[in-house]
Amino acid sequence: MKKFYVCLVSIILLTVWCAFNFNTSAQNQAIEANLPSPNIVISQFQAGGGTANDEFIELHNNSSTNFDLNGYRLVYRAASGSNDIAFVNWTTGTIIPPGGYYLIASTAYDGGVTPDITYDPATCTCSMGAGGGGLAIRQGAVNTGTIIDSVGWGTATNIFVETAVTTAPANNDSKARLAGGCQDTDNNANDFSGLMPAAARNAATTPFACSGSGSTLFASMAANPTTVTPGGTTLLTVTVIPATTPPSTGITVIGNLSNIGGSAAQTFFDDGTNGDATPNDNIFTYLATIPAGQPGGIQSITAAAADAQARTANTNTNINVNAPLPEEDPLLLGNPSGATGSIANENNYLMIKPQYSLSYNRSTATPNWVAWRLDTNWLGTAPRQDDYRPDPDLPAGWYRVADNDYSGSGYTRGHMAPSGDRTRSIADNSATFLMTNFVPQIAQNNSGPWEEFESYCRTLAQQGNELYIFSGGHGNIGTISQGRIVVPQVTWKVVLILPNGTNDLARVSKQTRAFGLVVPNFLPLNQNAPWREFRVTVDAVENLTGHNFFSNVPKNTQELIERRRDLQ
């Protein structure tokens, strides 16, 4: 379809992918809203020592009042990590006085200063990357809680970097925040300097008070999910920490949502409505809907918190609006399950990517279906990437299937949208290795008729056709990964074939070829059985799955092509 657009579409896709990947670190930093921390900071850390895991992290209370660590946690990420590793979770009152220090150390720490261990757990397996990594103090849950302070060093590209990394300390040396722990410009490169050797401080160290503490209003903004399909929703949250000198009163939050089709002066709520969980806790929320038809791309959302004392705090986050590329909508002929981008629709959650679209089922940790369009524009020479990885576009708090969840299960990672159908670029091929594109599949299926049919579809494309393809699994014959991932009883496909052209929906006629495939996903199965042995009508797949394929096609035409048996 529109072969003369191949260069344009390729350039658009590559540009979008490069922009998204290049801006990932900066985007995520913006999500976490870098502002000078209002009370507690990471004041020193040692990432390597003379023995394994000989490491520590030091905190400093730079406010003018006692600080209670209850409800906070210390987390770590590898240099390019996308998930928190919890070092410490404080669930009881642990008070740091104004200017006071607090020392968290690994069980292998051999320094001369005793760690403060009044936290849960009482010891820390604080294993950090000497060459690069990131630390953060979060208020709330891992991965989603508000970042109060963070530091990244060395090769770090994760979200814990404030403006620029500080250099990695050598073994037994540390990086310490300047001015006794008080300097906080939200630039790690400027705020930290080396101590050789490290000189950790703990609760017994004489407090070092910071001047002017307590007079700053603090706000941090986040979105869940950060990737949203037009028509879907995202919960925007602004966490406000009131100033104490004098105390903040009358706090309000106003956001500018014009970049995602919302109001430029949207009120956020702290009254138990509009997605707010707990009234009057200084966490303000607004459940935003991305309008249908909203253009794709990364959009900036800003908000401003203010108090009656005329103090303000600006914050921002980014949202990736995931819309299909022009002329490449695989759902042009219909959305078979009515999937939506609302996180409340967790078992029929629509995810749109440049390479394919899918309906994700949180309860099975697999797609209900994956849809893509295939013609020779998508076929090239890009090598198979094999970079299996969790899908970062899933909402926060949802389990993200990883490559090793399939290890030792007896099942292969069964592509729904095949790697071989997306070889135009490395970015295209890599997208097929996101784990939302897989179901557990026996090898005899995956490497047998399933693979043979994938090759047949590519042959049709090379003969001058374009194909609309849907694929998924159905049924439940057990689980893998400690019950997280459901194994389907069968895998199925539906395909509709048109000669290359334009106005595809209008060109579907009663002569259009369409059929389905249903392959058992259990033994015995003859791996050498031809794919045609498993061919069925589209109606048969609809009766099996409950989906309604090609619903945008005029009803009389739809019914005819879906009940016709394919004999080619």
N, C-alpha and C positions, 0 to 999 in steps of 0.2 A: 504494500500500500504506500503510495506516494514515494516511490523509490528515489525521486530526485531530492527528497528531504533527508536522505541518509546522512549526508555530511553535516547538515544543520543539526539534526537530532543528536548525532554523535558528539558534536561540539558542545551542545547544551548539556548532555548527560555528563560528559567529562568535566565541564565547568562546575556543574552542581556538585558532583562527587568531590572534586578537588577542593571547592570552597567549603564543603561540609567538613572534610577531613582536616583541611588546613586550619579551620577555625574551631575544631573540637575543643582544644585546650582553652583557648580564649573564651569560647562560648560557655563552657562549663564554669570557668572562673566567674563570668558575669552572672551566671545563675546563682552563685553563692554570695554575690554582693559584697565585694571587698570594701569594708569601712574600718577605721580604727576600732579595735575591740574595746567594749565598754568596761570590761572588768578583768577577765582572765586571759593570759597569753601564754604561748610556749616561749619560754625565755632562754632555754639552752637544750641542746641535744648532742649525744655522742652516738654515731651510727655504726661504729666498729671499734673493737678493742683487741687486747692481747690474746683473749680467749674467745671461743665461739659465743656469740650473743652477749658479749660484754658491752652492754649498751644502756643508755638512760635517757630520760626526758624530764626536763625541769619546767615547772609552771610558776608564774608570778601573778599576784593580784595587783594590778595597776590602778585599782579604784580606791576610793577613800572610805569604803565601808567593808565590813566582813563579807566574804564571798563563800556561799555554800555550794559544794560540788554535786549535791544530790540532783539527779536527773541529767547530768552531763556524762559524756564519755570521751575517752581518748582513742582515736582510731588512726590507722596507718594504711597507706596504699603503696604498692610497688611503683616504680618509676613511671610506667605506662598503665598502671592498674585502673580498672573500672569499678572495683568493689572494695568496700571498707573491710579491714581486718581489725576487730575490736581488741584493743590492748587492755583497757580499763573501763568498767561501767560502775559508776557510783550510784548506789541505791540507798545509802544512808547518809546522814548529815556528816560532812567533812568540811570544816570551816578553815578558810585561809584568811588571816587578818590583812588589813590594808598594808601593801608593800611586802607581804609575806611570800615565801617560796614553798614549793611542794615538789618532792623528788619521787619519780617513778623509775624503777630500774629492773632490768632483767634479773632472773634468778642467778645468772652467771656473772653479774656485775661485781667487779673486784675493787671498786673505788674505796676511798677512805671515809666517805660520807654515807651514813646509814640512810637507806630509802625510807620514805614515809609510806607505810603499807596499810593505812586505814581505808582500804577500798576493797571492792569486790570485783575480781578475785584478789586475794591477799598478796599474790605474787603475779608477776607479769612475764609472759613469754614474748619479750620485746625484741623480736628478730627483725632487723631493718637492713635494707640494701645499703652497703657502704658507698657505692658509686652513685646512687640516686634513689629517691623515694619522697614521700610526703607524709606529714603528720597534721592532724586537725583535732580541735576540741569541738565536739558537736553537742548541741542541746537537743535531745530527743534520740530517735532511732538511728541505727547505722544506715548509711547510704542516703537517708532522706532528712535527718535532723538538721537544724540550722547550724551552719558553720560559724563559730564565734571567733576562732583564730586558726591560722594554718601556716605551714612553712613547707616549701619544697626545696630540694637540694640536688646538685649534680645533674643527672640526666632526666630528672622528673619532667613529665608532660601531663601528669594527672591534674585533677581539679584543685589540688591543695596548694598550688603555686600562686602566691600573691605577686602579681605583676611580672617578676623575674626571679628565677631560682637563686639561692645562695650557693656558693661552691660546696662541694662535698668535703667534709672534714677527714683528715687522715686518721688512722687507727690511734686510739687513745687521746685524740684531740677532739674538740667540740666546736660547734658554732653557737655563739651566745648573742642574745639580743642586746643592743647597745643601751647605754644609760641605765645599767643595772637591771634591764628588763623592761624599761619604760618606753623606749623608742618604738613607735608603731606607725609607720607611714604607709603600711600595706605594700611594701616593696621588699621582698625577702633579701634581694641583693644588697639593698642599702641598710636594712635594719639589723643584719647579723654580721658578726666578724669572728675570726678564728681565735680560740684559746688553746695554747700549746704548753703543757698538756691541759686536758679538760679540768674544770674546777666546779664540780656540782655543788648546789646549795639545797638545803632541805628546810623543814619547819623550824629547826633550831638556829638557823642562820638569822642574823639581825635583819629585820624588815628594812626594805628600801622603798620609801614612799615616792610616788610620782606626783608631781605638781599638777593641779587642775583636774584631777580625776573626779569623775562623777557628774561633770557638767555637760556630758555629751549624750544626745539621744541617738540610739542605735537601731538600724532596721536592716533586715535581710530578706530577700525575696526568693521564692522557689516555685516551680510548676510541676505538677504531676498529672499526666505524663508530660515530658518535654517534647515529644514528637506526637503530633495530632493530625488526624485526617480531617479534611473539611467535612463539617457536619458533626464532628466529635466534640468532646468537652475536655477541659483541663482545669484542675483546681489550682488557682493561684493563691499563694500564701505569703503574707508578709509578717515576719516575727519582729516585734518591737521590744527593745529593752529600754525602759524608761531611764531618764537621767535622775540623779539623786540629789544634786546640789544646784538649785532647790529641786524638790521632787516634781516629776512630770505629772500634770493633770490634763484631762480633756484630750486624750490622744485620738487622732484621726488618721486614716490612710486613704489617699486618693491615687488611683492608677490611670495611666494612659494606655488604653487598649486599642487605639485606632489602627495600629499596624496589623491587628488580627480581626478587623471589622467591628470592633466594639467602641465604647464611648471613650472620649479623650479625657473625661473627668469621672471615672467610675469609682463609686464609694466601695470600700472593702468593709467587711462586717466582723464584729467580735461579739455577736449576740445570739449565737447558736443557729443562725440561718445562713443561707447561701454557702453551704459547705463547712461552716464554722463548727468545730467539734465541741468546744468548751467556751461558754460565754465569759467575757471579762478576764481572759488570761493573756491579753496583749498579743494574741496571734490572730491576725485579721485575714479573712479569706474572701474569695469571690470565685464562683464556678462559672467559667467563661465557655461559651459555645463558639466554635469556629464556623462561620457561615459556609453553607454549601457554595461551591464555586470560588472560594477564597484562593488566590494565587499561592503556589508553593514557594518554599524557601524559608530561610531562617529569619525570624522577625523579632525585633527587640520590644520588650514590654518594660515600662518604667512605672515607678510609684514613689510617692513622697509621704513620709510620716511626719506629723507635726503635733506639738503639744501647746497647751494654753500659755506656756512661758515663751512662745515665739521661737522655739528651737525646731529645726527640721532635720530630716535625714532622708537622702535620696537613695534609691536602690533600683535594681533592674534584673531582668532575666531574659533569656532567649527561648523562643519556641520554634521548633522546626515544623512548619506546615507541610505535610507530605502529600503532595498532589501528583498525579501521573504526568508524564511528559506529553506534550502535544501530539495528537494522533496515535497515542500508544496506550489508550485506556482498555485494559483487558476486560473491564466490566461494561463495555459499551453495549453488549447484547443482554446484560442483566446481571444483577447481584443475586446469586442462587439461594442465599439464606437470609437476605435482608440484613446483612451484617452492618453494624454502625461503629463509629469511633468513640462511643461513650464508654468510659471505664466501668460504668455500672453494667454494661452488656458484656460481662467478663467471659462468657462462654460462646460468644459470637462477635468477637471484637475485630473490627475492620482495621487492617494495616495496609497502607498503600506505599509501595516503594517504586522507584523509577523502573525497576526490572520486572516486577510482578506485584500482585495484590494478594491478600490472604485474609481469611477469617480464622482468628486464633481462639482456641478453647483452653481457658485457664485450668479447667478441671482435669483435662487429659494431657496438658502440656504438649499438645500437637495441633496442627492446623485442621480445621474442619474441611477447608479446601484452599488450594492455591490456584490462582488464575494468571495466565500470561498469554501474550500474543507472540506468534513466531512467524517470521519471514527471513529472507536472507540478509536483511539489514542487521539482524541480531547475530549473525554468524560471521566469525572472523578467525583470527589466529592466536588469540590470547590463550596462554597455557592454563591448565587446571590449577587453581590456587590451593585447594585443600586446607584453607584457613578456617576450620570449624570453630565457631565461637558463639557465645551467648548473644542474643539480639538486644542491643541497648535501647531499642525503641519500645520495649514493653514497659508498661507503667511501673513506677516504683512500688516495691512491696510484693510484686508478682515474682514467683520463682522463675529464674532464667536458666533454661536448660543449657548445660555445658557439654563439651565434647566427651568428657570422661564419664558422663551419665550413662553412656551406652557401653562402656568398657566392661567386658566379662559378662554381658547380658545374653549372648547368643544371637543377638540381632544386629544387623547392619544399620547404619544411618542412611535411611532411604530418602533420597531427594524427591520432593514433589516437583518443583520447577527444576529441571535437570541442569547440571553444570554445562553439558554440551549444547544447550539451547541459548546460552549466554556467553559467547566467546568473542563478542565485538571488542571488548576492552577488559583489562584486568579488573576494573571496578565492577563491571557487569558480572564477571565470573565469580568474583569474591562475594558478591551479594547472595549468591545461591548457597553459600556455606554458613549463613546465619541459621541457628538451630531451630528457629520457628518454621523453617522450610523442610523439616524432616519428620518422619514417623519411623518407629521400629519396624524393620522389614527383614524377613528371612532372606538369606543369600540366594536361595534358589529362585525367589521372586525377583529380587533386585537385579541380579546378574543374568536372569533368564528372560522370560517374556516381557517383563517391564522394560528392561534395557533395549530389547529388540524393537519394541514399539516406539520408544524414544527415537531410535535411529530411523525408523520408518517415517515419523513425523518430520524429521529434518530432511529426509529425501523428498517429501512432498513440498516442503518450502523451497528446496533447491530446484524443483520443477516448475516454479513460478506461482506458487500458492502462498497464502497467508492463513494461519490457523489460530483459532481461539481455543485454548485448552484449559480445562479444569482438572484438578487432581486432588485426591485425598485418601483417607482411610476410614473404615467403618467397622463398628463392632468392638468388642472387648474380650480378649482371650488371656488377659493377665496384665501385669505391670512390670516395669523395670525401674531402676534407680530408687529403690526403697519405696515403691508405690507411687512415685511422682508422675511417671510417664505411662500412659495406657498403650498397650500393644493392640493394633487393630486386627480384626479377623480377616478382612480383605483390604486390598488397595484397589482404587478405581480411577478411571479417567473418562472424561467426556471431551470430544473434539468436534469442532465445526470448521469446515474447509471452504475457502473462497479463493478464486483466482485473484491475483494482485490487482488492486484498484483503489478507488476512493469511495466515500459514503457507504461504509460497510453495512451498517444497519439496514439501509434502504436496499442493498443488493442481495440480502438473504431472501431466497425464493423457495418455492416448493420443490425445486430440483436440487437445492443445496445439500451437500453430503454432510451428515452428522451421525455419530454413533458413540458408543461407550465401550469400556473395557473393565472387567471385574476379575481380579486375580486373587486366588486364595493366599493367605499369608501364614499358612501352617503346613506342616508336612503330613502326608507325602505330597510333593509337588515336583513334577518333572521339569527340571531346569531347561531342558532342550525343547519343551513343548512350544510350538509356534504361537505367537501372540494372537493370531486369528482364532485360536481355540477358545479364547476368553472374551471374544467380542460379543456385545449385547446391544440392545437399543438404548437410546437416551432415556426413554421411559423407564426401562429396567433399573437404571442407576437412580432415577428420581424416586422410584418406589422403594429402593433400598435405603437411600439416604434421607429422604424427605425434602431434598433441595428442589428448586424450580429453575432449571437452566433456560437461558435464552428468553427470559420473560419479557424483554423489550421488543421481541419480534412479534409481529401481528399474530394473534392467537391461532387463526386457521393454519397459517404457515408453520407456526411453532408445533402444533399438534401433529401435523403431517410428517415433518422431518424427524420428530422425536420418536415416532412409532415405527418408522421405516427400518427394516433390517438391512444392514450393510453387507453387500456381496462382493465388493471389490478386493 
